Amino acid sequence: MKNPLKNFGIRKQLMIGILASFVLSLAIIVSLTTLLSRVMRQTGNSFQTNADLDVFLNDIENTESAMESYMSYRTFESIDKYYHYEAAAENGAERFRDNPSDIEVEQKEYVIKMLSLSFFDLSNKAIAARRANNSFDADLYYYKALDCYSFLRDEIVNLNMMFFNMNASSYTESKARAEKMISRSILCLIVIFVCSAILLYISIVGITRPLSDISNVALKIAGRDFDVPLFESQEKNEIGNICRAFDSMIISIREYIGAIWEKALKENELREKEIEMRALYTDAHLKALQDQIQPHFLFNTLNTGAQLAMIEGADKTCYFLEQVADFLRYNIQHPGSDATIGEELGMLDNYIYIMKTRFGERYQFVKEIDQSCLNVKIPNTILQPLVENCIKHGLKDVSENGKITIKVKRDESAILIEISDNGSGFDEEAKKKILNQAAAGSEGVLISDKGHVSSGLINVISRLQIYFKDNNVFDIQKNSEGGTKFCIKIKADGNV
């Protein structure tokens, strides 16, 4: 069956199908509700006259009973009931005809209204005479009222029977019409249901059949069967777009099968080259192991010199050699690992002692350390290269009163490590290049216009950024006392 909605999008097709089904279902519900409401209304109206007449008769009987009670016992409660029911009965009597008629039912209503008025008049006179202690008039009007009540009650019963017969006939006719309407409504509902089912079937088939074809082609392609017919769909919807995309994909796969084989050959060549590079890497690794002999030899030599100085009584020379040996030992024992801030500061003390011994009072070292930060983990050999940079570059032209400040402090969100000098300052262009080169992960050597050789500084920044996974962990600022300030900011979510 041809789908008239094939050029619509899937969303529109679904919306049209659902909306059509909703409209048809709503029509069904409205039809059934209207039919049932009409039948119930007709059935209720059929016997409403009987119900109204029963209410009126009940008010008349209550009025007569209250009158008898007052005439016999003369109580306030009975007179109150009389006036209450008498007023209700008078209101009920207003619905009856005021004039005679040739129609039997209407004439009966006229008679009942006249008898009702007579009964109200006689009962009121009997009550008034009783209240005036006029026994003769009270009895006279009382018995006349009872006779009138008897006639009135009989007429009401007769009228009620006439209404019942009329209403029964009307109910039978309404029931027959309702049954006919129900039969026609059921037929209409069946037709509407069939039309709705056909509409939904057309919409669903129009969507699922192309998807099934696409699924079959996808399975064949997954099984490496590229000899499949093209869809060549002309539909201007999502399914048509998918079919055209599949056609393009199949054509591309067929065109690039040769390229895939060529790529496989290149990969084999690359694999062979990788094997060669691994062999070269092994040779380089062996050479690196051999090169480690030299630092160990130097470390052992320094220890021997320290022992000789101690034997000869040169305590200052012995202590100096021990500090140098400790400095080398730290670097040998922590290659590429992490350390605490406390360990880094301990190694920095060794380095500062060596520099003081070397340069005397040329430089002043100031430390402000928050002891609560000493156990925080950072990469090893971070602080010493920064102090060395301050000495070699920041203070290289300073012959006296050089000052290097090391601060470690904590705020609400981070730990701050600041190493500053009061030297010549840092070239802004070199600063930008160093930070950019460190962020790019370059290990090359950068030389600024002032001759700063910054490979060690780039190495420090790169390791900090990799260790804390934060490109903003390091910054170079101007020192308030002149010179340069290196700032390390370790956020609270780091290794704190």
C-alpha positions in Angstrom: 0.0 0.0 0.0 1.4 3.4 -1.0 2.1 5.7 1.8 0.7 9.2 1.0 2.9 10.7 3.8 6.2 9.3 2.6 7.7 12.8 1.8 6.9 14.0 5.3 9.5 13.6 8.1 9.3 10.7 10.5 8.3 13.0 13.3 5.5 14.5 11.2 4.3 11.1 10.1 4.1 9.9 13.7 2.5 13.2 14.8 -0.1 13.0 12.0 -0.9 9.3 12.8 -1.2 10.0 16.5 -3.2 13.1 16.1 -5.6 11.4 13.7 -6.1 8.5 16.1 -6.6 11.0 19.0 -9.2 12.9 17.0 -11.1 9.8 16.0 -10.9 8.5 19.6 -12.2 11.8 20.9 -15.1 11.7 18.4 -15.9 8.2 19.7 -15.9 9.4 23.3 -18.0 12.5 22.5 -20.5 10.4 20.6 -21.0 7.9 23.3 -21.2 10.6 26.0 -23.8 12.5 24.1 -25.9 9.4 23.4 -25.8 8.3 27.0 -26.6 11.8 28.3 -29.6 12.0 26.0 -31.0 8.6 27.0 -30.6 9.4 30.7 -32.1 12.9 30.3 -35.1 11.4 28.4 -35.6 8.7 30.9 -35.4 11.1 33.8 -37.8 13.5 32.1 -40.3 10.7 31.5 -41.2 10.3 35.1 -40.4 13.7 36.4 -44.1 14.7 36.5 -44.8 11.6 38.7 -42.1 12.6 41.1 -43.3 16.3 41.3 -46.9 15.1 41.9 -45.7 12.7 44.7 -43.9 15.7 46.4 -47.1 17.8 46.2 -49.2 15.0 47.6 -46.8 14.5 50.4 -47.0 18.3 51.3 -50.8 18.1 51.2 -50.8 15.0 53.6 -48.4 16.7 56.0 -50.6 19.9 55.9 -53.7 17.8 56.8 -51.8 15.9 59.5 -50.5 19.1 61.1 -54.1 20.6 61.0 -55.5 17.6 62.8 -52.8 17.7 65.4 -53.5 21.4 66.1 -57.2 20.9 66.3 -56.8 18.1 68.7 -53.9 19.3 71.0 -53.4 23.0 70.1 -49.6 23.0 70.4 -47.1 25.5 69.1 -45.2 22.7 67.3 -48.3 21.6 65.4 -49.2 25.1 64.3 -45.6 25.7 63.2 -45.6 22.5 61.1 -49.0 23.4 59.6 -47.8 26.8 58.3 -44.6 25.2 57.0 -46.2 22.4 55.0 -49.2 24.7 53.9 -46.7 27.1 52.3 -44.9 24.3 50.5 -48.2 22.9 49.3 -49.3 26.3 48.0 -46.1 26.6 46.0 -46.6 23.2 44.6 -50.2 24.1 43.5 -48.9 27.0 41.5 -47.8 24.6 38.7 -51.4 23.5 38.0 -53.7 25.2 35.4 -55.8 28.2 36.4 -58.4 27.6 33.7 -60.6 24.7 32.6 -59.6 22.7 29.5 -61.1 20.1 27.2 -58.0 18.0 27.6 -58.5 15.4 30.3 -55.1 15.8 32.0 -55.2 19.6 31.9 -58.8 19.6 33.3 -57.7 17.3 36.1 -54.9 19.7 37.0 -57.4 22.6 37.1 -59.7 20.6 39.4 -56.8 19.7 41.7 -55.8 23.4 41.9 -59.3 24.5 42.8 -59.6 21.8 45.4 -56.2 22.7 46.8 -57.3 26.4 47.2 -60.5 25.3 48.9 -58.6 23.0 51.2 -56.1 25.8 52.1 -59.0 28.2 52.7 -61.1 25.8 54.9 -58.1 24.6 56.9 -57.0 28.2 57.6 -60.5 29.1 58.8 -60.6 26.1 61.0 -57.2 27.0 62.5 -58.3 30.6 63.0 -61.6 29.5 64.7 -59.7 27.1 67.0 -57.2 29.8 68.0 -60.2 32.1 68.7 -61.8 29.4 70.9 -64.9 29.4 68.5 -65.7 25.7 68.8 -68.7 25.7 66.5 -67.0 27.4 63.5 -63.8 25.4 64.2 -65.6 22.0 63.9 -67.6 23.2 60.9 -64.6 24.3 58.9 -62.5 21.4 60.2 -64.9 18.7 58.8 -65.4 20.6 55.5 -61.6 20.7 55.2 -61.4 17.0 55.7 -64.0 16.3 53.1 -62.1 18.6 50.6 -58.8 16.9 51.5 -60.4 13.5 50.7 -61.6 14.6 47.3 -58.2 16.3 46.6 -56.2 13.3 47.5 -58.3 11.1 45.2 -57.9 13.5 42.3 -54.1 13.6 42.8 -53.9 9.8 42.8 -55.9 9.7 39.6 -53.8 12.3 38.0 -50.6 10.5 39.1 -51.9 7.3 37.4 -52.6 9.2 34.2 -49.1 10.7 34.3 -47.6 7.3 34.9 -49.4 5.8 31.8 -48.3 8.7 29.7 -44.8 8.6 30.9 -44.5 4.8 30.4 -45.6 5.2 26.8 -43.0 8.1 26.3 -40.3 5.9 28.0 -41.1 3.0 25.6 -40.7 5.4 22.6 -37.5 6.9 24.0 -36.1 3.4 24.7 -36.8 2.4 21.1 -35.2 5.5 19.7 -32.2 5.0 22.0 -31.7 1.4 20.9 -31.8 2.5 17.3 -29.3 5.3 18.0 -27.0 2.8 19.8 -27.1 0.4 16.9 -26.2 3.2 14.5 -23.5 4.5 16.8 -21.9 1.1 17.1 -21.8 0.9 13.3 -20.1 4.3 13.2 -17.7 3.3 15.9 -16.7 0.2 13.9 -16.1 2.3 10.8 -14.1 4.9 12.7 -12.0 2.2 14.4 -11.3 0.5 11.0 -10.3 3.9 9.5 -8.0 4.6 12.4 -6.4 1.2 12.2 -5.8 1.6 8.5 -4.3 5.1 9.0 -1.9 3.8 11.8 -1.0 0.8 9.6 0.0 3.0 6.7 2.0 5.3 9.0 3.8 2.4 10.7 4.6 0.5 7.5 5.8 3.7 5.8 8.4 4.1 8.7 9.3 0.5 9.5 9.7 -1.0 5.9 12.6 1.3 4.9 14.2 0.8 8.3 14.0 -3.0 7.8 15.7 -2.7 4.4 18.4 -0.5 5.9 18.9 -3.1 8.7 19.4 -5.9 6.2 21.9 -3.9 4.2 23.8 -3.0 7.4 24.0 -6.6 8.4 25.5 -7.5 5.0 28.0 -4.7 5.2 28.9 -5.9 8.7 29.6 -9.3 7.2 32.0 -7.7 4.7 29.6 -8.1 1.8 29.9 -4.9 -0.1 28.2 -6.2 -3.2 24.8 -4.9 -2.3 22.3 -2.8 -4.4 22.1 0.9 -3.8 18.9 2.3 -2.4 18.7 5.3 -4.7 15.9 6.7 -2.6 14.1 9.9 -3.7 12.2 10.5 -0.4 12.8 13.8 1.2 12.7 12.8 4.8 15.0 11.3 7.5 14.8 7.8 6.0 15.6 9.1 2.6 18.7 10.9 4.0 19.8 7.7 5.7 19.4 5.7 2.5 21.5 8.3 0.5 24.1 8.3 3.3 24.3 4.5 3.1 24.7 4.7 -0.7 27.6 7.2 -0.3 29.2 4.9 2.4 29.0 1.8 0.2 30.5 3.7 -2.8 33.3 5.0 -0.5 34.0 1.6 0.9 34.3 0.1 -2.6 36.6 2.9 -3.7 38.9 2.7 -0.7 39.4 -1.1 -0.6 42.7 -0.7 -2.5 43.8 2.1 -0.2 43.2 -0.2 2.8 45.5 -2.8 1.4 48.1 -0.2 0.7 47.7 1.1 4.3 48.2 -2.5 5.6 51.5 -2.7 3.7 52.6 0.6 5.2 51.7 -0.6 8.7 53.9 -3.7 8.2 56.8 -1.5 7.3 56.1 0.7 10.3 56.0 -2.4 12.5 59.4 -3.4 11.3 60.8 0.1 12.0 59.3 -0.1 15.5 61.2 -3.3 16.2 64.4 -1.5 15.1 63.6 1.4 17.4 63.1 -0.9 20.3 66.5 -2.3 19.8 68.0 1.2 19.7 66.0 2.0 22.9 67.6 -1.0 24.6 71.0 0.1 23.7 70.3 3.7 25.0 68.9 2.2 28.2 72.1 0.3 28.8 74.2 3.4 28.1 72.1 5.3 30.7 72.7 2.7 33.3 76.4 3.0 32.6 76.2 6.8 32.9 74.8 6.5 36.4 78.2 5.1 37.6 79.6 8.7 37.4 77.2 10.4 40.0 77.7 7.4 42.3 81.5 7.7 41.9 81.4 11.4 42.7 79.1 10.8 45.7 81.5 8.2 47.1 84.5 10.5 46.4 82.9 13.3 48.4 82.2 11.0 51.3 85.9 9.9 51.3 87.0 13.6 51.2 84.7 14.3 54.2 86.2 11.5 56.2 89.8 12.7 55.4 88.8 16.3 56.4 87.4 14.9 59.7 90.6 13.0 60.4 92.7 16.1 59.7 90.4 18.3 62.0 89.0 20.4 59.2 85.5 20.5 60.6 84.2 23.3 58.3 85.5 21.5 55.2 84.0 18.2 56.5 80.6 19.8 57.0 80.7 21.4 53.6 81.5 18.1 51.9 78.7 16.4 53.9 76.2 19.0 52.7 77.3 18.5 49.1 77.1 14.7 49.5 73.6 15.0 51.0 72.6 17.2 48.1 73.8 14.7 45.5 72.3 11.8 47.5 68.8 13.5 47.4 69.0 13.9 43.6 70.3 10.3 43.1 67.7 8.7 45.4 64.7 10.6 44.0 64.9 10.4 40.2 61.6 11.3 38.7 59.6 10.6 41.9 57.6 12.9 44.2 58.6 14.3 47.6 57.1 16.4 50.4 57.5 20.1 50.8 59.5 19.4 54.0 62.0 17.1 52.1 62.3 19.7 49.3 63.1 22.4 51.9 65.6 20.1 53.6 67.4 19.7 50.2 67.1 23.4 49.7 68.9 24.1 53.0 71.8 22.0 51.8 71.9 24.0 48.5 71.7 27.3 50.4 74.6 26.3 52.7 76.7 25.4 49.6 75.8 28.8 48.0 76.7 30.7 51.2 80.0 28.9 51.5 80.7 29.8 47.9 79.5 33.4 47.7 79.8 34.4 51.4 77.5 37.2 52.5 76.7 38.3 48.9 73.2 36.8 49.2 70.7 36.8 52.0 68.2 33.9 52.2 64.9 34.5 54.1 62.4 31.7 54.8 58.8 32.0 56.0 57.4 28.5 56.4 53.9 27.4 57.5 54.7 24.1 59.3 51.3 22.7 58.5 52.3 22.5 54.8 55.4 20.3 55.2 53.7 17.0 54.4 52.1 18.1 51.1 53.4 16.1 48.1 55.0 17.8 45.1 57.4 16.7 42.4 61.0 16.3 43.6 63.7 18.9 42.8 61.3 21.7 42.2 62.4 24.4 44.7 66.2 24.2 44.1 66.1 25.0 40.4 64.0 28.1 41.1 66.5 29.4 43.8 69.3 28.6 41.3 67.5 30.6 38.6 67.3 33.5 41.0 71.0 33.3 41.8 72.2 32.7 38.2 69.9 35.1 36.4 68.0 37.4 38.7 71.0 38.3 40.9 73.9 37.7 38.5 74.7 41.5 38.4 74.3 41.9 42.2 77.5 42.0 44.2 76.0 42.7 47.6 72.6 42.9 49.5 71.1 40.2 47.2 68.0 38.8 48.8 66.1 35.6 48.1 62.8 34.9 50.0 61.2 31.5 50.3 57.6 31.5 51.5 55.2 28.6 52.1 51.8 29.5 53.3 48.2 28.3 53.2 44.9 30.1 52.5 41.3 28.8 52.4 41.6 27.2 49.0 45.3 26.5 48.2 48.9 26.2 49.4 51.1 29.0 48.0 54.9 28.6 47.5 56.7 31.8 46.6 60.4 32.2 45.7 61.4 35.7 44.9 64.6 37.9 44.5 65.3 41.6 44.4 67.4 41.3 41.2 67.1 42.7 37.7 63.7 41.2 37.0 62.4 38.9 34.2 62.0 39.8 30.6 58.2 39.9 29.7 58.7 38.4 26.3 60.9 35.6 27.7 58.3 35.0 30.4 55.5 34.5 27.8 57.6 32.2 25.7 58.7 30.1 28.7 55.1 29.7 29.9 53.8 28.8 26.4 56.6 26.4 25.8 56.0 24.7 29.1 52.3 24.4 28.4 53.1 22.9 25.0 55.3 20.2 26.7 58.5 21.3 24.9 61.8 20.3 26.4 63.9 22.6 24.3 66.1 25.4 25.6 64.8 28.9 25.3 67.2 31.9 25.5 65.7 35.4 26.1 67.1 38.7 25.0 68.9 39.0 28.3 70.6 35.7 28.0 68.4 33.6 30.3 68.9 29.9 29.7 65.6 28.5 30.8 65.5 24.8 30.1 65.5 24.0 33.8 62.7 26.4 34.4 60.6 24.9 31.6 61.3 21.5 33.0 60.0 22.6 36.5 56.9 24.2 35.1 56.0 21.2 32.8 56.5 18.7 35.7 54.3 20.8 38.0 51.5 21.0 35.3 51.6 17.3 34.6 51.8 16.3 38.3 48.9 18.5 39.4 47.0 18.4 36.1 46.6 22.2 36.2 48.1 24.6 33.7 47.7 27.5 36.2 49.8 25.9 38.9 52.8 28.1 38.1 53.2 31.8 37.4 56.0 34.3 37.1 55.3 37.8 38.6 57.1 41.0 39.4 58.4 41.2 43.0 57.2 44.2 45.0 60.8 44.7 46.1 62.0 44.6 42.6 63.1 41.5 40.7 61.1 38.3 40.1 58.7 36.2 42.0 58.0 32.5 41.1 54.6 31.4 42.4 53.3 27.8 42.8 49.6 27.5 43.7 48.5 24.0 44.8 44.7 23.9 44.9 42.9 22.1 47.7 41.9 19.3 45.3 45.6 18.5 44.6 47.9 16.4 46.7 47.1 18.4 49.8 
